[in-house]
Amino acid sequence: MTVKNIIWHLHNVTKDERAKQKQQRPCILWFTGLSGSGKSTISGAVEQKLFELGYHTYLLDGDNVRHGLNKDLAFSDGDRVENIRRVGELSKLMIDAGLLVMTAFISPFKADREMVRNLVQQHEFIEIYMDTPLKVCEQRDPKGLYKKARNGEIKNFTGISSDYESPELPEIVISTVELSIEECADKIINYLKENRIIN
Amino acid sequence: MTVKNIIWHLHNVTKDERAKQKQQRPCILWFTGLSGSGKSTISGAVEQKLFELGYHTYLLDGDNVRHGLNKDLAFSDGDRVENIRRVGELSKLMIDAGLLVMTAFISPFKADREMVRNLVQQHEFIEIYMDTPLKVCEQRDPKGLYKKARNGEIKNFTGISSDYESPELPEIVISTVELSIEECADKIINYLKENRIIN
């Protein structure tokens, strides 16, 4: 704006610099699975452990996304696709900000998860399949949604009246039936260490 | 899930904890002003300085938002409102993640800026008015947009064929005509220090 300004070198802070500052390799930990499969519980446990280790995280779920950014969306097929698209784009921006992003959405369709995978670099998308049998999820039924779905009060409910397409080659498979919460979380933390996402 | 799990206390990481970890008080620095008023330049300079001081930032602008999260939006009145709404919600999530968020959008209408202000806590929204006269912006015309707007090639161009509503009580007013880039950035950094957003 003045000659003086030309001397001062304007340098945009880069994704790599933000990542180095936080001493981590930003990525999305994409939790997918049926309602009641443990997505919120295990992602919450992983976030707690990462935070205690000094890493910089953020967890996106229905609670903080559906009531804000995506409050204009309902549950039609088109709106569900748009919901996941926005979560993907949001995660991409948070990766750019240097964060380890966790997402906890049923995200039942392969095509939608692949869409998000393709938004970011190959090593930045870590699909975590919560491999909990429908029977177990329905027994847990933490929000009473399966009961409503069986009664016909909720339509297009994943696992009951709408498909869940299991991931074919997820980076991590978690069995909440066989492992405790802490063991599930540790399995994910170990994956992150082995892949040098954290130290 | 098993009795063992009940012992392990699951504690969600809070906004305050993420903020403390980063040793800053998260907020939005909302830059508003005409095209060519210096929003990108000054917000970029502020981000650079904050990063060098060790703070955790992210800058949202047309480049990273319009091509991704908001790529389904055009420039109709409704889409412009939705654009700003989503940037606001996105900023709110990034505040929750503990970041100092900067946004560089013309955001010409008071109602839209107030909408964002009301999304977050009172001290979290810092409106920065880039008070550069239209004449100067038009002389700079960094992207050749004013020329196109004068030729009628661009319709509804802020300052030419669409209103810009100046903020009445912005937290910070920046005059890029009177100050150098570095002085503008320092004025904002000093505000952040005085208001204990950074140390």
Interface residues (C-beta under 8 A of the other chain):
Chain A: M1 T2 K4 N5 W8 L10 H11 N12 V13 E17 R18 Q21 K22 G38 T41 G44 A45 E47 Q48 F51 G54 H56 T57 Y58 L59 L60 N64 V65 G68 L69 D72 E82 R86 E89 L90 K92 L93 M94 D96 A97 G98 L99 L119 T176 V177 S180 I181 E182
Chain B: M1 T2 K4 N5 W8 L10 H11 N12 V13 E17 R18 Q21 K22 G38 T41 G44 A45 E47 Q48 F51 G54 H56 T57 Y58 L59 L60 N64 V65 G68 L69 D72 E82 R86 E89 L90 K92 L93 M94 D96 A97 G98 L99 L119 T176 V177 S180 I181 E182
